[in-house]
Each structure stands twice: as C-alpha cells, then as structure tokens.
Amino acid sequence: MRYRYLICAFVLWASVGFTACEEKTAVKAGKLNLENGSFSLYIYDDAADRGDSSIAMSQQTVRNEKGENATVWRFNGKVTTKYTYGYTGVVILPDDKNLALLQNSAEKIKLRVSGDNREYRLSVDTENVKDGNTFGRTITFPKRYEDIVIPIASLKQDSGWGTAVPFKQELIKNLKIQTVGQPVSSFSFTIHSVAIE
C-alpha cells in the first residue's frame, strides 16, 4: 500500500454542512460559478485527528482562453508528520443539476487545474463508504493549467485497508481533492473549473 487516506469530511445533508470526524467543521471556501453550473468549495484538514496540517485559499481573477476575466481558487498549505497519516484537502459540492448528472449518466470528471507538479488524489464520497476508503485515483497537477479528464470508471478504493464495497455511482455525494503523502513542506494548486460529462 503506497498511501493511506483517512478522509473524515462528509456532507451532513440535513444541515447542509461538512464535518471532519464530527469534531471540526469544514470551512466553506467559496463557489465556482461556471457556464455549466456552480460548485461550492470547502476546505478541511487533519486537526480533528490530532494533526497540524493546514490549508488556505484565495480567490483570484485570471484571463481565460477567450480573453475574458474568470474567477479561480488557489489553495496552499503544508502537510506534517504530527499525525501519522497527515492530510488536507478541498471538498467540491456540485449544484443539484450537476450532482444528478454525476449520480446517473456522467462518464467523466474534467478538472481544469494548475499547481506544483505534485500528486493529489481526486476521489468521490459515496453513501456506502463509512471508513474513508473512498473511490479515487491519483493525478498530477501541472505547472501550467490544463484539463485533466478522469473517467468515473477509473476510480478505485485502496487495497490493503478499509472495507471494500461495490462502487455505486448513484450514491456519490461530492468530489474531493486531497494531498498525497507526508511530510509536504508546502503545496499549492489552483482550481480553474470543474465539469461533469
């Protein structure tokens, strides 16, 4: 097993919030308003698991390929060894239309991202995963922004820990981008856009 991911943030549908291990509330970072809908962004860290990893976010305006101003979100922070499996990340909650698409007919997730050439894990929270062993895959965020296409069929649970469950697309609740490995003295990445196709 190369990495172990302990992911504690999940959607509390009744209160429309996020909680990490039911102790620390994830912080709403902002929203991506795109032509194809909107995606709410929440940041979380490992403080509830005795860690001291950190993540911060900032909104920026950039020129897109059409020459228009576009809002993007930049995230940076660190992952330390105070907690054995340190982590931090971003929860991406699609609007109702995109969530319905994600749960039904969608075949891929397209992220336009840039970063520090580090690996991150894109995963989905599903109702039937109770121990953090989410379905996902590792991707590298390039220095210059580009579209990364992730087929939904390529998302897998880690082997060697956690409970194996069948993948049920209709049970997807949200997307997540999480740091990989530790210690990481600093990381930085930007989310330009998200599309469910």
Helices and strands as residue ranges (DSSP letters): E 9-12, E 17-20, E 24-25, E 27-34, E 37-45, G 47-49, E 54-63, E 69-79, E 88-94, H 96-103, E 108-114, E 119-126, E 135-140, E 146-151, G 152-154, G 169-171, E 172-179, E 184-196
